[in-house]
Each structure stands twice: as structure tokens, then as C-alpha cells.
Amino acid sequence: MSAAQSETTLEAKLEALQCHFTWDLDSCGRSKLLRVRDKLVDIGTEEGNSWLGHIYNLQGYLCHQLEDHSQSFLSRAAEALCKTRKTDEGPWLVVNYGNQAWLHYHQGEQAESQAYLSKVETLMKEYPSPSQDELHPEIYAEKAWTLMKFSREKKQLAADYFQRAIRMQPDMVEWQSSHVLAVASTFKRSDTGLEADILEKMRKAKEQDPENLYLAVYYLEQRAKTGERIEDEARELAEKVLRNPVSCYNGMKSLLRVYRYYISIDEAIDLAEKALEKHPDARYLKRCAARCYKWKIVFFRDGRPKQSEIDRAVSLHKEVISLYPGSSFVKRIDLANIYAKLNHGLAKAEQMYQELLELDLEPGDRQTLYNCYAKYLNFDRQEHHRSIKYHMKVAAIPEQSFFRENSIKILERIKDRGRNRMCREIEEFLAKLEEPQQF
């Protein structure tokens, strides 16, 4: 076989692998990959985390895509997977070996790449899938867990993969919990909570996985949406969360949201500050606290903020922006919105927004920015027609997202009221959106 033929054969085998390099993760864009990488860092690497091997696997892939060193993460992934499963070999290594094959290929190391391909083939023969024509449940589970870190559409696919894995291997508690969370996350923007059957599945998953505080908090929030009083239970959960290691898997972010909507923003701030007292250097907790202060200042739900709260909000946001250099885009928008609510702060807010508007952004980030800028123009600057123009800019970007849906709803509401001189222009614009390839 010639060198060219050998190369083509190797590429074909690599493309057929089930691993991060073949799961179309890079289609999300660089900014999304940076945000996922930061989220993985915030999960932490505490012993006993059943997803630790998967965390390292995904980190290894992301580091490669972002042109950073990735080999050490993939090596740690293999070690963690074997430690979790309490054996040195098994089907849970298929994805990791696939990643390693791809990594060596990209590094020009064909012999090493071929060696890992052979390891994959050996594992597939020794540990075939229990169900013919389907992937091994371990592969489905890791693929599902990985996809959950990306878009809402990928979460729907993740729920399906978890279901397939569970059908073949029903004794994995962490798969059951993650499956119900994947299903629930597709209803994330709902104000009325989950459907009764999904809520019941979540209750059963919580009983099977009592140490999963993220699941417990999420279940509590869904019950609150149905009108149930949950204040006492929320405070009990807060004590448990505070005793656990810092992690975006410990439920703190969701719990603060529960406090905001069903107790008070002031108590949410107190809880965030209490957590920071215990872990003053934890960047994830600083991010959570910054979010609480933003709620207080931007929404005024529990009275006007004190000057000390304003100062704390600004300093926390600046610190968080520096701690998340690759994924601080949304926090920069939040800081601009905080300035917009302060006396004599509009000039600073406008300056920050203009700096953001000059950035070369991916489509999804442009939608986020234009939507937020449109609301700032409407509510803070009273420039209603410019606001409408920016909502149109959001809708004109042909990528499905929460912000695009939100801007379209706002435009439809303005059109239906019929009181704005731009109603005809809005109507014509929305009609064009229904036509293919207008923008």
C-alpha cells in the first residue's frame, strides 16, 4: 500500500470512531468552546465524581481545538475512568482511545495513531454492545454527557442517548439522574415548570441519587413553579450546598435563582456572600455573587440598592471578567447594564456597549449583544426606534436561539399594539422572515 493510500485508510478509520473529534462539537464556534472549557474547570476534579474521566476527556479535546496542550488531560481521563470502574480495561475507554488516536494523527504520529485504533478495535471485540446495531451503552452515556454541555438542540439528542444507554444498562444511577436533567433542560425557559410525568421521573431520580445536590435543587425549583411553598426546604438545601466542595455541579447557581424568585434577592446575596466567606478565592462563587448583585441593581425587586451594593456589584463584575478572560462576554454586557441603572452611569454604559459592538463576534454572540443593546436603548435611553432596529438585527441573523425568539416576540408585540409609527415596517420585516434566505 502506498503512503497516500495508507493515509486515506487511516483517515477513514478515524472518521468512523465514536469520540469527541467525530461528534461535530467544533460547529458551535470558538466562543462556545471557551465557555464550555471554563464550565469544566468550575465543575472541579474532586475524588468520587463519577464523571471525572469524561470531564478530562472533554477538556483534552477542547484544549486541542483551542490550540493548547491536551495530552495530559487525555492521560488523566484514562486513569480516572479505570479508577471509577475499578478495573484497568473496559468499554468506557473506547472514547478516550479514539481521542488519543485523533490527537496523535493531528500531531503527525501515524504509528501511535494506528496503535490506538487497534486498541479501540480490540475493546469493541471484547466488549460488544448488548444491543445489535447500537453503540455500547458506555459510549452513549459519554456522548450524551458531552452533548449536554452544548446547545439546547444537543441536549434533546443527549436525552435520547441516555435513554438508550439506560435501556441496555439500567443500574447506572448517574445516567438516570443525567437523563432526567437532560429532558428537563429542554424546558429551561418555561415559567410553569415541567410536565407532571417528567416531574415524577425527577422525584424518583432524586430518591435514587440522594447525594446529587444539583438534581435536588433543580427538582425544588420545578416544584416551586407549580406553586408549592419551598422556602424552608431551600434553606435546608443551602446548608448542605455550603458544606460541599465548590463546584458548578453542587447546585449553588440554581439555588440562588430559587432564592431570587421564591424568597428574596437580598437572601440570595447573603447566601452567595456566605459561600464566599468560606471560599474567598473561588472564581465560580464570585461569578454567582456578581449575578445576584446584578439582579438587585437591574431589576429593583427588593427595593433600591445601597451604594455599598452598587460598589460591590461593579467590583465583582470587574473581577469576574478578569477571571474568565475567554468567556466573560456576557459579564461585560451585565456590567454595562449595571452602569446604565446608576446615576450618571449612562455614558459609561454606552461606552462599554460601543466597545462590544465593535468586536468580531460569532452569530450567536451577536444575537445576544444586539438583543441586550435593544433593551438598553428602549428602557434606559428611551430610544425606542433604535431599539426596534436592533431587535430586527437580532431576528435577521438566521440562527435559532433564545435571543432571536425573544426579539421576534417583542417585534410582534409592538406590531400588534399598533401604536408605533414603525408598525408597517415591522410587519413587512416579519413577513420577510417567513421567506427563505432573506438575510
C-alpha positions in Angstrom: 0.0 0.0 0.0 1.4 3.4 -0.9 1.8 6.2 1.6 -1.1 8.1 0.2 -3.4 5.0 0.3 -2.3 4.3 3.9 -3.1 7.9 4.9 -6.6 7.6 3.3 -7.3 4.4 5.1 -6.2 5.8 8.4 -8.4 8.9 7.9 -11.4 6.7 7.1 -10.9 4.6 10.2 -10.5 7.7 12.3 -13.7 9.2 10.9 -15.6 6.1 11.9 -14.6 6.3 15.5 -17.0 7.4 18.3 -15.2 10.2 20.1 -15.2 13.9 20.6 -13.4 14.5 17.3 -16.3 13.0 15.4 -19.2 14.4 17.3 -19.4 17.7 15.5 -18.6 19.7 18.6 -16.5 22.3 16.8 -19.5 23.5 14.9 -20.5 25.6 17.9 -17.7 28.1 17.4 -14.7 29.1 19.4 -16.6 31.3 21.9 -18.8 28.4 22.9 -15.8 26.1 23.3 -14.2 28.6 25.6 -17.3 28.8 27.7 -17.6 25.0 28.0 -13.9 24.8 28.9 -14.5 27.3 31.7 -17.5 25.4 32.9 -15.5 22.2 33.1 -12.9 23.9 35.2 -15.7 25.1 37.5 -17.0 21.6 37.9 -13.8 20.7 39.7 -11.9 17.5 40.0 -12.9 16.2 43.4 -12.4 12.5 44.0 -15.6 10.5 43.8 -17.0 12.5 40.9 -18.4 9.7 38.7 -18.0 11.9 35.6 -14.3 12.8 36.3 -13.0 10.7 33.3 -15.5 12.3 31.0 -14.5 15.8 32.2 -10.8 15.1 31.5 -11.7 13.6 28.1 -13.7 16.7 27.0 -11.0 19.0 28.4 -8.4 17.2 26.3 -10.5 17.7 23.2 -11.2 21.3 23.9 -7.5 22.1 24.6 -6.7 20.6 21.2 -9.3 22.7 19.5 -8.2 25.8 21.3 -4.5 25.0 20.4 -3.5 24.2 24.0 -1.7 21.1 25.4 -4.2 18.3 25.6 -2.2 15.0 26.0 -2.1 15.3 29.8 -5.9 15.6 30.1 -6.4 12.5 27.9 -4.0 10.5 30.0 -5.7 11.6 33.2 -9.1 10.7 31.6 -8.0 7.1 31.1 -6.7 6.9 34.7 -9.9 8.4 36.1 -12.2 6.1 34.0 -10.3 3.0 35.2 -10.4 4.1 38.8 -14.1 4.9 38.7 -14.9 1.5 37.1 -12.3 -0.3 39.4 -10.6 -2.1 36.5 -7.9 -1.4 34.0 -9.8 -2.2 30.9 -13.3 -1.9 29.6 -15.6 -0.3 27.0 -15.5 3.0 28.9 -12.1 3.5 27.3 -13.3 3.4 23.7 -13.9 7.2 23.5 -10.7 8.0 25.2 -8.6 5.8 22.9 -10.5 7.3 19.9 -9.5 10.8 21.1 -5.9 9.7 21.5 -5.9 8.2 18.0 -7.0 11.5 16.6 -4.6 13.6 18.7 -1.6 11.5 17.5 -2.9 11.8 13.9 -3.0 15.6 14.2 0.5 15.6 15.6 1.7 13.6 12.6 2.4 10.5 14.6 0.7 7.8 12.4 2.2 4.8 14.1 0.9 5.9 17.5 -2.5 6.8 16.0 -2.7 3.3 14.4 -1.8 1.8 17.8 -4.8 3.4 19.5 -7.1 2.5 16.6 -6.0 -1.1 17.3 -6.8 -0.7 20.9 -10.3 0.5 20.0 -10.9 -2.4 17.7 -9.8 -4.8 20.5 -12.1 -3.3 23.0 -15.1 -3.4 20.6 -14.5 -7.1 20.0 -14.1 -8.0 23.7 -17.0 -5.8 24.9 -19.6 -5.8 22.2 -22.8 -3.7 22.6 -25.6 -5.7 24.3 -27.9 -4.5 21.6 -27.2 -5.2 18.0 -26.9 -2.2 15.6 -26.5 0.2 18.6 -23.5 1.7 20.3 -22.2 0.3 23.6 -24.1 2.0 26.5 -20.8 3.4 27.9 -20.3 5.2 24.6 -23.9 6.5 24.5 -23.6 7.8 28.1 -20.4 9.7 27.5 -21.7 11.1 24.2 -24.9 12.2 26.0 -23.0 13.8 28.9 -20.8 15.7 26.5 -23.6 17.0 24.3 -25.4 18.3 27.4 -22.6 20.9 27.7 -23.6 22.5 24.4 -26.8 23.8 22.8 -30.4 23.1 23.7 -30.8 21.1 20.5 -27.9 18.9 21.5 -29.5 18.4 25.0 -32.5 16.9 23.3 -30.2 14.4 21.5 -28.4 13.8 24.8 -31.6 12.7 26.4 -32.2 10.2 23.7 -28.7 8.8 24.0 -29.0 8.5 27.8 -32.3 6.7 27.3 -30.6 4.2 25.0 -27.8 3.6 27.4 -30.2 3.1 30.4 -32.3 0.6 28.4 -29.2 -1.6 27.9 -27.6 -0.9 31.3 -30.3 0.2 33.8 -28.2 0.0 37.0 -26.2 3.2 36.5 -27.7 5.8 38.9 -25.7 8.8 37.5 -27.0 8.0 34.0 -30.6 8.0 35.4 -30.0 11.4 37.0 -28.4 13.0 34.0 -31.1 11.6 31.7 -33.9 13.4 33.6 -31.8 16.6 33.8 -31.3 16.4 30.0 -35.0 16.0 29.5 -35.8 18.8 31.9 -33.3 21.2 30.4 -35.2 21.3 27.2 -38.0 23.1 29.2 -35.5 25.6 30.8 -37.3 28.7 29.7 -40.7 27.6 30.9 -42.3 29.7 33.7 -44.9 27.0 34.6 -42.4 24.2 35.3 -42.2 20.7 33.9 -45.0 18.4 32.8 -46.3 16.1 35.6 -44.7 12.9 34.2 -41.2 14.5 33.9 -41.5 15.9 37.4 -42.4 12.4 38.7 -39.3 11.0 37.0 -37.2 13.7 38.6 -38.6 12.8 42.0 -37.7 9.1 41.5 -34.2 10.0 40.2 -33.7 12.2 43.3 -34.6 9.3 45.6 -32.1 7.0 43.8 -29.4 9.7 43.9 -29.8 11.5 47.2 -26.2 13.0 47.2 -26.8 14.8 43.9 -27.5 18.3 45.2 -27.7 19.8 41.7 -30.6 17.4 41.0 -32.2 18.2 44.4 -32.1 22.0 43.8 -33.4 21.6 40.2 -36.3 19.5 41.5 -37.1 22.0 44.2 -37.2 24.8 41.6 -39.6 22.9 39.4 -41.9 22.3 42.4 -41.8 26.0 43.3 -43.0 26.8 39.7 -46.1 24.7 40.4 -46.9 27.0 43.4 -45.6 24.8 46.2 -44.1 26.6 49.2 -40.4 25.6 49.3 -38.7 28.3 51.4 -37.8 26.1 54.4 -36.5 23.3 52.2 -34.5 25.7 50.1 -32.7 27.0 53.3 -32.0 23.4 54.4 -30.5 22.7 51.0 -28.4 25.8 51.2 -26.7 24.4 54.4 -25.9 21.2 52.5 -24.5 23.1 49.5 -22.4 25.3 51.7 -20.8 22.2 53.3 -19.9 20.6 50.0 -16.8 21.4 47.8 -17.2 24.4 45.4 -18.4 23.2 42.1 -20.9 24.3 39.4 -22.3 20.8 40.0 -23.2 21.5 43.6 -26.4 23.4 42.8 -25.4 26.8 44.1 -26.3 28.7 40.9 -29.7 27.1 40.7 -30.3 27.6 44.4 -29.6 31.3 44.1 -32.1 31.5 41.3 -34.7 29.8 43.6 -33.9 32.4 46.3 -34.4 35.2 43.8 -37.8 34.2 42.6 -39.3 32.5 45.6 -37.6 34.0 48.7 -35.8 37.3 48.1 -32.8 38.7 46.2 -31.4 40.0 49.5 -31.3 36.5 50.9 -29.7 35.3 47.7 -26.9 37.9 48.1 -26.5 36.8 51.7 -26.1 33.2 50.7 -23.6 34.0 48.0 -21.5 36.1 50.3 -21.7 33.4 53.0 -20.3 30.9 50.4 -17.5 33.4 49.5 -16.5 33.8 53.2 -15.8 30.0 53.2 -14.1 30.0 49.9 -12.8 33.6 49.2 -10.7 32.6 46.1 -13.3 30.6 44.3 -14.0 32.3 41.0 -17.2 30.3 40.4 -18.7 31.7 43.7 -17.6 35.2 42.7 -19.5 34.7 39.4 -22.6 33.6 41.3 -22.4 36.6 43.7 -21.9 39.0 40.8 -25.1 37.6 39.3 -27.1 38.2 42.5 -25.9 41.8 42.7 -26.9 42.3 39.1 -30.4 41.1 39.9 -30.6 43.6 42.7 -29.5 46.6 40.7 -31.0 45.9 37.3 -34.5 44.6 38.5 -35.0 46.6 41.8 -37.2 43.8 43.1 -36.4 44.2 46.8 -36.0 48.0 46.9 -33.4 50.3 45.5 -29.8 49.1 46.0 -27.5 50.8 48.6 -24.3 52.4 47.4 -22.3 49.6 49.1 -24.2 47.1 47.0 -23.5 49.1 43.8 -19.8 49.2 44.6 -19.7 45.5 45.4 -21.6 44.7 42.1 -19.2 46.7 40.0 -16.0 45.3 41.7 -17.3 41.7 41.5 -18.1 42.0 37.8 -14.7 43.5 37.0 -13.0 40.7 38.9 -15.1 38.0 37.2 -14.3 39.5 33.8 -10.6 39.2 34.6 -11.0 35.6 36.0 -12.8 34.4 32.8 -10.8 36.0 30.1 -12.1 33.7 27.4 -15.8 33.7 28.3 -16.5 37.0 30.0 -18.6 38.4 27.1 -21.9 38.1 28.9 -20.5 39.6 32.1 -19.3 42.6 30.2 -22.9 43.1 29.0 -24.1 42.7 32.6 -21.6 45.4 33.8 -22.8 47.8 31.1 -26.4 47.2 32.2 -25.4 47.9 35.8 -23.8 51.2 34.9 -27.0 52.1 32.9 -29.0 51.9 36.1 -26.7 54.2 38.1 -26.9 57.9 38.5 -24.6 59.5 35.8 -23.8 56.0 34.5 -25.3 56.1 31.1 -22.2 57.4 29.4 -20.1 54.6 30.8 -22.8 52.0 29.8 -22.8 53.4 26.2 -19.0 53.3 26.0 -19.0 49.7 27.1 -21.7 48.8 24.6 -19.9 50.6 21.8 -16.7 48.6 22.6 -18.7 45.4 22.5 -20.4 46.3 19.2 -17.0 46.8 17.6 -16.0 43.2 18.3 -15.9 40.5 15.7 -18.5 38.2 17.1 -19.9 34.8 16.2 -23.6 34.9 15.1 -25.0 33.6 18.4 -23.0 36.2 20.4 -24.1 39.0 18.1 -27.7 38.0 18.7 -27.1 38.2 22.5 -25.4 41.6 22.2 -28.0 43.1 19.9 -30.9 41.9 22.0 -29.4 43.3 25.2 -28.5 46.6 23.5 -32.0 46.9 22.1 -33.5 46.6 25.6 -30.9 49.1 27.0 -31.9 51.5 24.2 -35.6 51.1 25.0 -35.6 51.2 28.8 -32.5 53.2 29.7 -32.1 55.6 26.8 -35.8 55.8 25.7 -34.6 55.5 22.1 -37.5 53.3 21.0 -37.0 53.3 17.3 -33.3 52.5 17.5 -34.3 49.7 19.9 -36.6 48.2 17.3 -33.9 48.4 14.7 -31.6 46.3 16.9 -34.3 43.7 17.6 -34.6 43.5 13.8 -30.8 42.9 13.6 -31.2 40.0 16.1 -34.0 38.4 14.1 -32.1 38.9 10.8 -29.4 36.5 11.9 -30.6 33.1 10.7 -29.6 31.1 13.8 -32.1 29.7 16.3 -31.6 31.0 19.8 -33.5 32.2 22.8 -32.5 35.8 22.0 -33.8 35.6 18.4 -37.1 34.2 19.6 -37.3 36.9 22.3 -36.6 39.7 19.8 -39.2 38.4 17.3 -41.8 38.2 20.1 -41.0 41.8 21.1 -41.4 42.9 17.5 -44.7 41.0 17.2 -46.0 42.6 20.4 -45.1 46.1 19.1 -46.8 45.4 15.8 -50.0 44.0 17.4 -50.4 47.1 19.7 -50.4 49.2 16.5 -49.2 52.4 18.3 -45.7 52.8 16.9 -45.0 54.6 13.7 -42.7 51.7 12.7 -45.6 49.1 12.8 -45.8 48.9 9.0 -42.0 48.4 8.7 -42.1 45.8 11.4 -44.9 43.9 9.7 -43.1 43.9 6.4 -39.9 42.8 8.1 -41.6 39.9 10.0 -43.3 38.8 6.7 -39.8 38.6 5.0 -38.6 36.4 7.9 -41.0 33.8 6.8 -39.4 33.8 3.3 -36.3 31.6 2.8 -32.8 33.1 2.6 -33.8 36.7 3.0 -30.8 37.6 5.1 
